[in-house]
């Protein structure tokens, strides 16, 4: 996110007679805020993927309960578990 010259001057307090932040403090704070936003976005994306993965696995579990072939039901349940555990480090 880039700020206009006006926004930078406002946030740095120039023109108001009082400096709220030094430019270095502002740049450091902006970098930290961007890093925090990215970390939250990454975590949220991971959670959304896990929710979708669990929903897909649940569909297989439901179908396994509906089929009359024991072998097929077992394969469907194994597939569901494989989907859930596709990336074990993400399951917590």
C-alpha positions as CSV (number, residue, x, y, z in Angstrom):
1,X,0.0,0.0,0.0
2,X,1.5,3.2,-1.1
3,X,0.6,6.5,0.5
4,X,0.2,9.8,-1.3
5,X,2.5,12.7,-0.4
6,X,-0.4,14.3,1.3
7,X,-1.0,11.2,3.5
8,X,2.7,11.0,4.4
9,X,2.8,14.7,5.3
10,X,-0.3,14.3,7.4
11,X,0.9,11.3,9.2
12,X,4.3,12.7,9.7
13,X,2.7,15.9,11.1
14,X,4.3,18.2,8.6
15,X,2.3,21.3,8.0
16,X,0.5,21.0,11.3
17,X,3.5,22.4,13.2
18,X,4.0,19.2,15.1
19,X,5.7,16.0,14.1
20,X,3.8,12.9,15.2
21,X,6.4,10.5,13.9
22,X,9.8,10.7,12.3
23,X,9.9,9.3,8.8
24,X,12.0,6.4,10.0
25,X,9.5,5.5,12.7
26,X,6.7,5.8,10.2
27,X,8.4,3.5,7.6
28,X,9.3,1.0,10.3
29,X,5.7,0.9,11.7
30,X,4.3,0.6,8.2
31,X,6.6,-2.3,7.4
32,X,5.6,-4.0,10.7
33,X,1.9,-3.5,9.9
34,X,2.3,-4.9,6.4
35,X,4.1,-8.0,7.9
36,X,1.3,-8.5,10.5
37,X,-1.4,-8.2,7.8
38,X,0.4,-10.8,5.6
39,X,0.8,-13.2,8.6
40,X,-3.0,-12.9,9.3
41,X,-3.8,-13.4,5.6
42,X,-1.6,-16.5,5.4
43,X,-3.1,-18.0,8.6
44,X,-6.7,-17.3,7.4
45,X,-6.0,-18.9,4.1
46,X,-4.6,-22.0,5.8
47,X,-7.7,-22.2,8.0
48,X,-10.0,-21.9,4.9
49,X,-8.1,-24.7,3.2
50,X,-8.5,-26.9,6.2
51,X,-12.2,-26.2,6.5
52,X,-12.6,-27.1,2.8
53,X,-10.5,-30.2,3.1
54,X,-12.6,-31.4,6.1
55,X,-15.8,-30.8,4.1
56,X,-14.5,-32.8,1.2
57,X,-13.5,-35.7,3.5
58,X,-16.9,-35.5,5.2
59,X,-18.6,-36.0,1.8
60,X,-16.6,-39.2,1.3
61,X,-17.5,-40.4,4.8
62,X,-21.2,-39.8,4.0
63,X,-20.9,-41.7,0.7
64,X,-19.1,-44.6,2.5
65,X,-22.0,-44.9,4.8
66,X,-24.4,-45.1,1.9
67,X,-22.7,-47.8,-0.2
68,X,-23.4,-51.4,0.3
69,X,-20.0,-52.7,-0.9
70,X,-17.7,-53.1,2.2
71,X,-14.6,-52.8,0.1
72,X,-15.7,-49.6,-1.6
73,X,-16.8,-48.1,1.8
74,X,-13.4,-48.9,3.2
75,X,-11.6,-47.2,0.2
76,X,-13.8,-44.1,0.6
77,X,-13.0,-43.9,4.3
78,X,-9.3,-44.3,3.5
79,X,-9.5,-41.5,0.9
80,X,-11.3,-39.3,3.4
81,X,-8.6,-39.8,6.0
82,X,-5.9,-39.2,3.3
83,X,-7.6,-35.9,2.5
84,X,-7.7,-34.8,6.1
85,X,-4.1,-35.7,6.7
86,X,-2.7,-34.4,3.4
87,X,-0.4,-32.0,5.2
88,X,-0.1,-33.4,8.7
89,X,1.7,-30.3,10.1
90,X,-1.4,-28.3,9.4
91,X,-3.6,-30.5,11.6
92,X,-3.6,-29.2,15.1
